[in-house]
Amino acid sequence: MERGREDASLTLRGLQNRSHEKIKLRKRKSTLYFSTQEKNARRRGDLLGENIHLVLFTIALRILNCFLVQTSFVPDEYWQSLEVAHHMVFNYGYLTWEWTERLRSYTYPLIFASIYKILHLLGKDSVQLLIWIPRLAQALLSAVADVRLYSLMKQLENQEVARWVFFCQLCSWFTWYCCTRTLTNTMETVLTIIALFYYPLEGSKSMNSVKYSSLVALAFIIRPTAVIPWTPLLFRHFCQEPRKLDLILHHFLPVGFATLSLSLMIDRIFFGQWTLVQFNFLKFNVLQNLGTFYGSHPWHWYFSQGFPVILGTHLPFFIHGCYLAPKRYRILLVTVLWTLLVYSMLSHKEFRFIYPVLPFCMVFCGYSLTHLKTWKKPALSFLFLSNLFLALYTGLVHQRGTLDVMSHIQKVCYNNPNKSSASIFIMMPCHSTPYYSHVHCRLPMRFLQCPPDLTGKSQYLDEADVFYLNPLNWLHREFHDDASLPTHLITFSILEEEISAFLISSNYNRTAVFFHTHLPEGRIGSHVYVYERKLKGKFNTKMNSELSEIN
């Protein structure tokens, strides 16, 4: 009995001693249990709401992308942005007919004009910086859009789907080809992706009506056709919104009024009068359909050629993803089809017009890759390698001569002992090359002009058309004496045989050759030729009088 009591007392004492010890609880790793300080510490490692390493990788890739695109695509990447910005800041250069007719807004060129002004004030406005800084700025904006697309898909699905959508976006050859160019279509695409991040898609955690509508409105004032892909998206939002009147009165109308007022004020400053350029743009391109002056295509072109080409080898994955994707992505597919149908109604068609819906297609491509099992590795290798080839070829080889020749013109301006008497005549289809934004020197230059007929004349021919009807006769008629001859001629190789008599009689020698394309056609040759003529003490009065008109 006594031994039993001793054991009981020892047990009781043990329990009493344990009651005085501190009990250590296991820490939970769930985010529900994170303190505010721990959450803030985690956020410090983020940038744009994502892992900083992912963001820096995307920025580095787009900067590399920028430097590996050394070819020309369309004239608008210079003539509707950099040339306008150069004229705004340095007060010389050339503005195309769109600006005299007030079809374009100064909002987009103002971004690059601001960069030029800062460089000028710092005394760093060298021609190379004027060329590359705007493109690097566009590359950074495209990187932000890429990250936003990844973030959106992570919210809507999971990290695996987001990763494959991100992969498809980064390895798209057409995105690589366009996303660092100073095109309004590129800015429209960037704003569309970021706006989609805030759009009220089912499952999104970042929806914000004011933010997304502000970005859509900004895209509209930069390029009015941005309203086309956003029409079904805005209509869907309006139909699903329970407080429709509140959405219109407190979100859409204030945002629209603010952005349109901003556009009106910017254009009032630079045009010198009140102008609604968005209406002029839509009137010219849609209502009057005068864009056909620059070429027309059959109605089915976007479905038979345009869309398959920009998708490239992503096409089978896009079709597969359309069958697999959940119903909530149907609105994105509707937007793609709607955009293709609307643009198909216009006679003038270009690949870049449908570029803003290409990221929508990457959502379906990524969904396809997520659900591939047995053939995933071969599919990824095929997708990456095929797009890598197209990206490098179009970025480094195809249509590079018209840019390379600008470096030769820079040497004429900066390294020529006879600079004061030098002059340039570009005998190519109009706007084939950049202009003063890529020379940054008051060198007398001239090119063949091609404004459309805005008066309704029948059988209208612009200067370039008249030239190509009979180049030799045109040259003899235009340059009737030695004093009017330019010191340098720039042409495509395809023209050399036809004007050889003029070159010999005027004492021009070919001094430089630049490769342009493996696919010459029409007025575009495989190489760009530079011819030089030595002046005999006479200043070129004709070319300099034209420069004074430009200024």
BAFI-439097 format. One line per 10 residues: number of its first residue (from 1); for each residue x, y, z of C-alpha. Coordinates in nm, 4 decimals. Example, Ala and Ser with C-alpha at 12.3 -4.5 7.8 and 13.67 -1.06 7.14 Angstrom:
BEGIN
1	1.2300/-0.4500/0.7800 | 1.3670/-0.1060/0.7140 $
//
This chain:
BEGIN
1	0.0000/0.0000/0.0000 | 0.2758/0.2438/0.0975 | 0.4664/0.1721/-0.2268 | 0.1540/0.2411/-0.4272 | 0.1064/0.5768/-0.2576 | 0.4706/0.6735/-0.3311 | 0.4241/0.5948/-0.6989 | 0.1048/0.8008/-0.7117 | 0.2737/1.0987/-0.5454 | 0.5699/1.0801/-0.7875 $
11	0.3290/1.0791/-1.0840 | 0.1414/1.3797/-0.9445 | 0.4677/1.5715/-0.8925 | 0.5749/1.4936/-1.2500 | 0.2523/1.6348/-1.3841 | 0.2891/1.9457/-1.1676 | 0.6472/2.0015/-1.2913 | 0.5367/1.9631/-1.6575 | 0.2646/2.2195/-1.6043 | 0.5353/2.4782/-1.5284 $
21	0.7324/2.4044/-1.8532 | 0.6790/2.6124/-2.1702 | 0.5021/2.4164/-2.4370 | 0.6403/2.4849/-2.7906 | 0.3751/2.4846/-3.0673 | 0.4593/2.3798/-3.4237 | 0.4520/2.6736/-3.6601 | 0.2105/2.6466/-3.9532 | 0.3427/2.7305/-4.2996 | 0.0040/2.8334/-4.4368 $
31	-0.0186/3.1956/-4.5525 | -0.3167/3.2349/-4.3202 | -0.0727/3.2372/-4.0287 | 0.1823/3.4831/-4.1764 | 0.2247/3.8012/-3.9798 | 0.2063/4.1394/-4.1528 | 0.5847/4.1759/-4.1262 | 0.6401/3.8375/-4.2889 | 0.4028/3.9277/-4.5753 | 0.5797/4.2578/-4.6290 $
41	0.9146/4.0779/-4.6340 | 0.7844/3.8463/-4.9034 | 0.6542/4.1384/-5.1088 | 1.0002/4.2989/-5.1061 | 1.1180/4.0091/-5.3227 | 0.8456/4.0812/-5.5793 | 0.8296/4.3175/-5.8746 | 0.5051/4.3868/-6.0610 | 0.3437/4.1391/-5.8220 | 0.5639/3.8519/-5.9405 $
51	0.8944/3.6954/-5.8452 | 1.1699/3.9469/-5.9139 | 1.3812/3.6867/-6.0967 | 1.0977/3.6167/-6.3405 | 1.0489/3.9885/-6.4086 | 1.4208/4.0552/-6.4558 | 1.4483/3.7543/-6.6882 | 1.1600/3.8875/-6.9002 | 1.3129/4.2362/-6.9155 | 1.6541/4.0938/-7.0099 $
61	1.4965/3.8779/-7.2812 | 1.3079/4.1725/-7.4345 | 1.6235/4.3875/-7.4287 | 1.8053/4.1061/-7.6117 | 1.5016/4.0872/-7.8408 | 1.5435/4.4588/-7.9142 | 1.9061/4.4257/-8.0222 | 1.8386/4.1126/-8.2293 | 1.5771/4.2872/-8.4430 | 1.7787/4.4848/-8.6978 $
71	1.5394/4.4779/-8.9917 | 1.2604/4.7008/-9.1172 | 0.8975/4.5898/-9.1187 | 0.6681/4.8736/-9.2285 | 0.7277/5.2498/-9.2762 | 0.4941/5.3447/-8.9914 | 0.7449/5.2312/-8.7291 | 0.9489/5.5390/-8.8213 | 0.7263/5.7797/-9.0102 | 0.4372/5.7799/-8.7605 $
81	0.6473/5.7855/-8.4452 | 1.0214/5.8634/-8.4501 | 1.0168/6.1034/-8.7461 | 0.7328/6.2971/-8.5878 | 0.9084/6.3039/-8.2500 | 1.2303/6.4248/-8.4131 | 1.0421/6.7061/-8.5867 | 0.8706/6.8023/-8.2586 | 1.1990/6.8390/-8.0690 | 1.4570/6.9472/-8.3276 $
91	1.2297/7.1454/-8.5633 | 1.3456/6.9870/-8.8873 | 1.2538/6.6774/-9.0795 | 0.9502/6.5678/-9.2761 | 0.5885/6.5054/-9.1759 | 0.3853/6.2786/-9.4024 | 0.0438/6.3685/-9.5452 | -0.1359/6.1994/-9.2501 | -0.0155/6.4832/-9.0281 | -0.1154/6.7620/-9.2646 $
101	-0.4591/6.5989/-9.2925 | -0.4675/6.5500/-8.9121 | -0.5343/6.1750/-8.9209 | -0.2856/6.0903/-8.6457 | -0.2637/6.1904/-8.2827 | 0.0526/6.3348/-8.1312 | -0.0057/6.1297/-7.8135 | 0.2161/5.8358/-7.9139 | 0.5020/6.0379/-8.0731 | 0.4983/6.2588/-7.7621 $
111	0.6385/5.9655/-7.5621 | 0.9466/5.9526/-7.7853 | 0.9644/6.3315/-7.8161 | 0.9958/6.3423/-7.4357 | 1.2868/6.0978/-7.4539 | 1.4499/6.3023/-7.7300 | 1.4049/6.6237/-7.5314 | 1.5691/6.4763/-7.2219 | 1.8613/6.3481/-7.4298 | 1.8931/6.6905/-7.5952 $
121	1.8938/6.8746/-7.2621 | 2.1622/6.6372/-7.1317 | 2.3695/6.6875/-7.4467 | 2.3442/6.3158/-7.5256 | 2.1343/6.3328/-7.8421 | 2.3682/6.1221/-8.0541 | 2.2100/5.9458/-8.3502 | 2.2609/5.5993/-8.1989 | 2.0822/5.6938/-7.8778 | 1.7984/5.8513/-8.0777 $
131	1.7582/5.5206/-8.2606 | 1.7894/5.2734/-7.9727 | 1.6466/5.4417/-7.6607 | 1.2871/5.4586/-7.7959 | 1.3064/5.0934/-7.8977 | 1.4412/4.9938/-7.5566 | 1.1550/5.1854/-7.3938 | 0.9081/4.9910/-7.6089 | 1.0858/4.6670/-7.5161 | 1.0431/4.7415/-7.1448 $
141	0.6712/4.8073/-7.1919 | 0.6378/4.4782/-7.3789 | 0.8144/4.2982/-7.0924 | 0.5620/4.4452/-6.8469 | 0.2799/4.3153/-7.0684 | 0.4372/3.9670/-7.0778 | 0.4540/3.9539/-6.6984 | 0.0938/4.0741/-6.6690 | -0.0210/3.7938/-6.9006 | 0.1599/3.5407/-6.6814 $
151	0.0066/3.6883/-6.3648 | -0.3432/3.6793/-6.5138 | -0.3179/3.3133/-6.6107 | -0.1834/3.2235/-6.2670 | -0.4947/3.3818/-6.1160 | -0.7362/3.2203/-6.3610 | -0.5796/2.8736/-6.3589 | -0.2589/2.7721/-6.1811 | 0.1157/2.8154/-6.2104 | 0.1548/2.5283/-6.4569 $
161	-0.0918/2.6718/-6.7105 | 0.0545/3.0198/-6.6582 | 0.4027/2.8869/-6.7258 | 0.3038/2.7333/-7.0606 | 0.1100/3.0413/-7.1718 | 0.4153/3.2483/-7.0802 | 0.6383/3.0107/-7.2794 | 0.4140/3.0420/-7.5860 | 0.4111/3.4207/-7.5570 | 0.7896/3.4473/-7.5318 $
171	0.8678/3.2105/-7.8185 | 0.6120/3.3518/-8.0638 | 0.8118/3.4610/-8.3701 | 0.5719/3.7402/-8.4628 | 0.5687/3.8815/-8.1097 | 0.9503/3.8746/-8.1164 | 0.9440/4.0478/-8.4550 | 0.7036/4.3267/-8.3502 | 0.7160/4.3871/-7.9750 | 1.0225/4.6155/-7.9721 $
181	0.9259/4.8211/-8.2775 | 0.7960/5.1762/-8.2366 | 0.4601/5.0958/-8.3953 | 0.1214/5.2115/-8.2702 | 0.0130/4.8479/-8.3150 | 0.2804/4.7424/-8.0658 | 0.1620/4.9950/-7.8087 | -0.1984/4.8909/-7.8734 | -0.1008/4.5283/-7.8021 | 0.0847/4.6211/-7.4817 $
191	-0.2109/4.8232/-7.3513 | -0.4542/4.5456/-7.4487 | -0.2645/4.2805/-7.2486 | -0.2327/4.5012/-6.9406 | -0.5994/4.6036/-6.9668 | -0.6983/4.2352/-6.9852 | -0.5197/4.1844/-6.6522 | -0.7729/4.4217/-6.4915 | -1.0716/4.3058/-6.6974 | -1.3437/4.1183/-6.5008 $
201	-1.2826/3.7682/-6.6313 | -1.4278/3.4850/-6.4246 | -1.1703/3.3880/-6.1614 | -0.9610/3.7060/-6.1881 | -0.8478/3.8620/-5.8589 | -0.7187/4.1852/-6.0105 | -1.0321/4.3158/-6.1812 | -1.0665/4.6934/-6.1785 | -1.3096/4.8676/-6.4128 | -1.1424/5.2085/-6.3912 $
211	-0.7936/5.0739/-6.4636 | -0.8860/4.8532/-6.7553 | -1.1175/5.1100/-6.9158 | -0.8460/5.3766/-6.8801 | -0.5979/5.1547/-7.0650 | -0.8533/5.0767/-7.3362 | -0.9281/5.4481/-7.3762 | -0.5555/5.5247/-7.4037 | -0.5177/5.2533/-7.6685 | -0.8088/5.4095/-7.8575 $
221	-0.6607/5.7598/-7.8690 | -0.3258/5.6149/-7.9827 | -0.4846/5.3894/-8.2445 | -0.8641/5.4212/-8.2864 | -0.8994/5.0697/-8.4293 | -0.8283/4.9415/-8.0760 | -1.2038/4.9659/-8.0289 | -1.2485/4.6629/-8.2599 | -1.1113/4.3836/-8.0339 | -1.2533/4.5512/-7.7245 $
231	-1.6117/4.5755/-7.8535 | -1.7164/4.2187/-7.7539 | -1.5277/4.2454/-7.4229 | -1.6935/4.5739/-7.3276 | -2.0344/4.4420/-7.4357 | -1.9897/4.1301/-7.2202 | -1.8895/4.3378/-6.9183 | -2.1920/4.5623/-6.9644 | -2.4320/4.2654/-6.9947 | -2.2956/4.0905/-6.6848 $
241	-2.2728/4.4010/-6.4692 | -2.5732/4.4215/-6.2311 | -2.5279/4.7982/-6.1772 | -2.5171/4.9045/-6.5408 | -2.5962/5.2708/-6.4863 | -2.3271/5.3004/-6.2201 | -2.0740/5.1353/-6.4556 | -2.1461/5.3888/-6.7298 | -2.1827/5.7037/-6.5182 | -1.9054/5.6441/-6.2654 $
251	-1.6525/5.4459/-6.4681 | -1.6796/5.4555/-6.8467 | -1.7942/5.8153/-6.8988 | -1.5415/5.9828/-6.6623 | -1.2556/5.7751/-6.8035 | -1.3600/5.8419/-7.1624 | -1.4013/6.2141/-7.0987 | -1.0605/6.2435/-6.9273 | -0.8627/6.0546/-7.1939 | -1.0377/6.2234/-7.4861 $
261	-0.9794/6.5639/-7.3263 | -0.6115/6.4784/-7.2855 | -0.5890/6.3778/-7.6527 | -0.7686/6.6956/-7.7652 | -0.5361/6.9185/-7.5624 | -0.2195/6.7454/-7.6872 | -0.3323/6.7706/-8.0496 | -0.4492/7.1308/-7.9991 | -0.0968/7.2247/-7.8896 | 0.0821/7.0635/-8.1853 $
271	-0.1744/7.1070/-8.4651 | -0.2569/7.4599/-8.3573 | -0.6322/7.3991/-8.3742 | -0.8939/7.1771/-8.2130 | -0.8931/6.8412/-8.3922 | -1.0647/6.5099/-8.3236 | -0.8084/6.2902/-8.4984 | -0.9805/5.9665/-8.3937 | -1.2843/6.0590/-8.6052 | -1.0633/6.1628/-8.8990 $
281	-0.8741/5.8333/-8.8750 | -1.1891/5.6187/-8.8726 | -1.3462/5.8283/-9.1488 | -1.0460/5.7819/-9.3779 | -0.9702/5.4149/-9.3075 | -1.3172/5.2733/-9.2373 | -1.5937/5.4944/-9.3772 | -1.4151/5.6098/-9.6940 | -1.1893/5.3000/-9.7108 | -0.9144/5.5085/-9.8730 $
291	-0.6517/5.2755/-9.7288 | -0.6962/5.0709/-10.0485 | -0.4552/5.3200/-10.2078 | -0.1778/5.1271/-10.0279 | -0.3006/4.7898/-10.1494 | -0.6002/4.5600/-10.1175 | -0.6526/4.1911/-10.0485 | -0.9455/3.9484/-10.0860 | -1.1933/3.9247/-9.7975 | -1.0596/3.5865/-9.6807 $
301	-0.6943/3.6989/-9.6582 | -0.6794/3.7121/-9.2764 | -0.8236/3.3600/-9.2464 | -0.6260/3.2052/-9.5331 | -0.2936/3.3869/-9.4887 | -0.2705/3.6645/-9.2280 | -0.3789/3.4759/-8.9140 | -0.1991/3.1458/-8.9942 | 0.1232/3.3343/-9.0721 | 0.1395/3.5347/-8.7483 $
311	0.0513/3.2241/-8.5448 | 0.3066/3.0175/-8.7339 | 0.3741/2.6804/-8.5751 | 0.1504/2.7763/-8.2814 | -0.1524/2.7146/-8.5066 | -0.2127/2.3416/-8.4285 | -0.1744/2.4104/-8.0548 | -0.4194/2.7002/-8.0822 | -0.6810/2.4779/-8.2504 | -0.6221/2.2017/-7.9933 $
321	-0.6477/2.4521/-7.7075 | -0.9780/2.5897/-7.8391 | -1.1326/2.2436/-7.7902 | -0.9857/2.1970/-7.4416 | -1.0201/2.5421/-7.2824 | -1.3018/2.6016/-7.0319 | -1.6115/2.8011/-7.1305 | -1.4920/3.1123/-6.9477 | -1.2290/3.1589/-7.2212 | -1.4947/3.1592/-7.4920 $
331	-1.5045/3.5396/-7.4803 | -1.1354/3.5508/-7.5823 | -1.2032/3.3236/-7.8803 | -1.5053/3.5353/-7.9765 | -1.2824/3.8443/-7.9601 | -1.0261/3.6868/-8.1941 | -1.2901/3.5802/-8.4479 | -1.4730/3.9140/-8.4245 | -1.1491/4.1050/-8.4894 | -1.0658/3.8889/-8.7918 $
341	-1.4169/3.9341/-8.9337 | -1.4249/4.3117/-8.8902 | -1.0797/4.3629/-9.0419 | -1.1775/4.1293/-9.3280 | -1.4435/4.3828/-9.4307 | -1.1703/4.6412/-9.5024 | -0.9886/4.6087/-9.8338 | -0.6468/4.7155/-9.7045 | -0.5032/4.4381/-9.4879 | -0.1747/4.3944/-9.3035 $
351	-0.0329/4.1354/-9.0640 | 0.0256/4.3944/-8.7910 | -0.3413/4.4958/-8.7741 | -0.4348/4.1700/-8.5978 | -0.1261/4.1627/-8.3743 | -0.3244/4.2827/-8.0649 | -0.5246/3.9560/-8.0507 | -0.2176/3.7322/-8.0808 | -0.1672/3.7173/-7.6976 | -0.5285/3.5945/-7.6672 $
361	-0.4312/3.3017/-7.8879 | -0.1359/3.2222/-7.6614 | -0.3839/3.1442/-7.3812 | -0.5259/2.8569/-7.5887 | -0.1802/2.7425/-7.7002 | -0.0645/2.7281/-7.3389 | -0.3742/2.5332/-7.2409 | -0.2952/2.2830/-7.5167 | 0.0625/2.2328/-7.3952 | -0.0580/2.1829/-7.0379 $
371	-0.2710/1.8859/-7.1410 | -0.0159/1.7194/-7.3667 | 0.1283/1.4092/-7.2033 | 0.3195/1.1673/-7.4243 | 0.4256/1.4142/-7.6963 | 0.5024/1.7137/-7.4777 | 0.8832/1.7214/-7.5138 | 0.8869/1.6791/-7.8941 | 0.6105/1.9407/-7.9199 | 0.8049/2.1905/-7.7076 $
381	1.1232/2.1333/-7.9086 | 0.9356/2.1770/-8.2354 | 0.7631/2.4946/-8.1169 | 1.0811/2.6506/-7.9799 | 1.3154/2.5660/-8.2688 | 1.0721/2.6579/-8.5465 | 0.9957/2.9953/-8.3890 | 1.3630/3.0559/-8.3123 | 1.4511/3.0145/-8.6803 | 1.1720/3.2483/-8.7950 $
391	1.2534/3.5064/-8.5278 | 1.6247/3.5175/-8.6108 | 1.5722/3.5192/-8.9867 | 1.3111/3.7966/-8.9872 | 1.4958/3.9921/-8.7180 | 1.8488/3.9735/-8.8586 | 1.8251/3.8951/-9.2305 | 1.4970/3.9766/-9.4053 | 1.4577/4.3428/-9.5126 | 1.7626/4.4849/-9.3395 $
401	1.9203/4.6771/-9.6273 | 1.7019/4.9860/-9.5910 | 1.8201/5.0215/-9.2302 | 2.1851/4.9392/-9.2951 | 2.2071/5.2070/-9.5619 | 2.1240/5.4711/-9.2997 | 2.4618/5.4071/-9.1356 | 2.6232/5.4992/-9.4675 | 2.4212/5.8218/-9.4821 | 2.5377/5.9014/-9.1274 $
411	2.8971/5.8742/-9.2493 | 2.8191/6.1115/-9.5369 | 2.6958/6.3591/-9.2802 | 2.9540/6.3210/-9.0033 | 3.2710/6.1909/-9.1723 | 3.2565/6.3591/-9.5110 | 3.5015/6.6457/-9.5780 | 3.2575/6.7685/-9.8473 | 2.9603/6.7638/-9.6089 | 2.8467/7.1143/-9.7039 $
421	2.7922/7.0101/-10.0664 | 2.6524/6.6594/-10.0002 | 2.2922/6.5653/-10.0791 | 2.0925/6.2425/-10.0882 | 1.8170/6.1213/-10.3212 | 1.6402/5.7980/-10.2222 | 1.4944/5.6383/-10.5364 | 1.2841/5.3667/-10.3756 | 0.9158/5.3034/-10.3119 | 0.8290/5.5910/-10.0820 $
431	0.9109/5.5653/-9.7106 | 1.1259/5.2558/-9.7679 | 1.3896/5.3961/-9.5312 | 1.3743/5.5985/-9.2102 | 1.4657/5.9655/-9.2453 | 1.6126/6.2322/-9.0152 | 1.5485/6.0329/-8.6955 | 1.8201/5.7934/-8.8171 | 2.0571/6.0631/-8.9441 | 2.0102/6.3533/-8.6997 $
441	2.1866/6.5953/-8.9284 | 2.0618/6.8769/-9.1527 | 2.1757/6.6938/-9.4623 | 1.9676/6.7780/-9.7744 | 1.7644/6.4651/-9.8510 | 1.4805/6.3816/-10.0842 | 1.2640/6.0760/-10.1540 | 0.9884/5.9789/-10.3962 | 0.6567/6.0854/-10.2458 | 0.3296/5.8928/-10.2544 $
451	0.0383/6.0772/-10.0903 | -0.3025/5.9282/-10.1780 | -0.5518/6.1169/-10.3911 | -0.7877/6.3019/-10.1569 | -0.9618/6.4974/-10.4362 | -1.1285/6.2116/-10.6221 | -0.9294/6.2432/-10.9454 | -0.9483/5.9501/-11.1839 | -0.6254/5.7834/-11.2994 | -0.4292/5.9471/-11.0167 $
461	-0.0568/5.8715/-11.0041 | 0.1756/5.9819/-10.7273 | 0.5403/6.0788/-10.7789 | 0.6678/5.7259/-10.7100 | 0.4242/5.5747/-10.9622 | 0.5255/5.8259/-11.2300 | 0.8932/5.7514/-11.1630 | 0.8551/5.3746/-11.1962 | 0.6624/5.4038/-11.5243 | 0.9865/5.5144/-11.6915 $
471	1.2731/5.5751/-11.4440 | 1.5288/5.6777/-11.7078 | 1.3109/5.9447/-11.8697 | 1.2022/6.0725/-11.5284 | 1.5645/6.1181/-11.4158 | 1.6682/6.3023/-11.7334 | 1.3646/6.5275/-11.7061 | 1.4054/6.5960/-11.3326 | 1.7821/6.6560/-11.3328 | 1.8327/6.8557/-11.6483 $
481	2.1698/7.0079/-11.5496 | 2.4667/6.9243/-11.3297 | 2.3736/7.1757/-11.0608 | 2.0521/6.9878/-10.9805 | 2.2168/6.6461/-10.9411 | 2.2471/6.5010/-10.5898 | 2.5847/6.3739/-10.4720 | 2.4425/6.0368/-10.3641 | 2.1712/5.8132/-10.5072 | 2.0187/5.5230/-10.3166 $
491	1.8222/5.2551/-10.5041 | 1.7289/4.8909/-10.4976 | 1.9478/4.6684/-10.7148 | 1.6542/4.5840/-10.9403 | 1.6680/4.9384/-11.0833 | 2.0358/4.9498/-11.1809 | 2.0102/4.8014/-11.5300 | 1.7223/5.0288/-11.6249 | 1.8960/5.3545/-11.5217 | 2.2517/5.2551/-11.6115 $
501	2.2668/5.5094/-11.8989 | 2.1860/5.7917/-11.6582 | 2.4406/5.6690/-11.4017 | 2.7178/5.6581/-11.6627 | 2.6369/5.9939/-11.8240 | 2.6151/6.1655/-11.4841 | 2.9384/6.0066/-11.3580 | 2.7880/5.8024/-11.0718 | 2.9842/5.5106/-10.9308 | 2.8499/5.2427/-10.7010 $
511	3.0253/5.2863/-10.3644 | 2.8304/5.0627/-10.1251 | 2.6103/4.7522/-10.1366 | 2.3786/4.6316/-9.8593 | 2.1924/4.3005/-9.8580 | 1.8177/4.3471/-9.8206 | 1.6154/4.0306/-9.8811 | 1.6186/3.6809/-10.0323 | 1.2655/3.7450/-10.1610 | 1.2788/4.0372/-10.4068 $
521	0.9494/4.1303/-10.5688 | 0.8034/4.4131/-10.7713 | 0.9973/4.7343/-10.7041 | 1.1997/4.5814/-10.4181 | 1.5365/4.4297/-10.5024 | 1.7615/4.1859/-10.3202 | 2.0208/4.4574/-10.2408 | 2.0393/4.8292/-10.1733 | 2.2941/5.0197/-10.3845 | 2.4587/5.3527/-10.3053 $
531	2.5992/5.5629/-10.5903 | 2.8250/5.8640/-10.5413 | 2.9061/6.1494/-10.7746 | 3.1862/6.3986/-10.7177 | 3.0790/6.7621/-10.7392 | 3.3011/7.0137/-10.9125 | 3.2759/7.3058/-10.6749 | 2.9036/7.3675/-10.7311 | 2.6631/7.3576/-10.4421 | 2.3455/7.1602/-10.4980 $
541	2.0870/7.4376/-10.5066 | 1.7852/7.2178/-10.5876 | 1.8337/6.9767/-10.2982 | 1.8959/7.2560/-10.0520 | 1.5872/7.4451/-10.1611 | 1.3867/7.1293/-10.0924 | 1.5461/7.1030/-9.7479 | 1.4335/7.4581/-9.6711 | 1.0789/7.3558/-9.7707 | 1.0997/7.0579/-9.5337 $
551	1.2137/7.2840/-9.2492 $
//
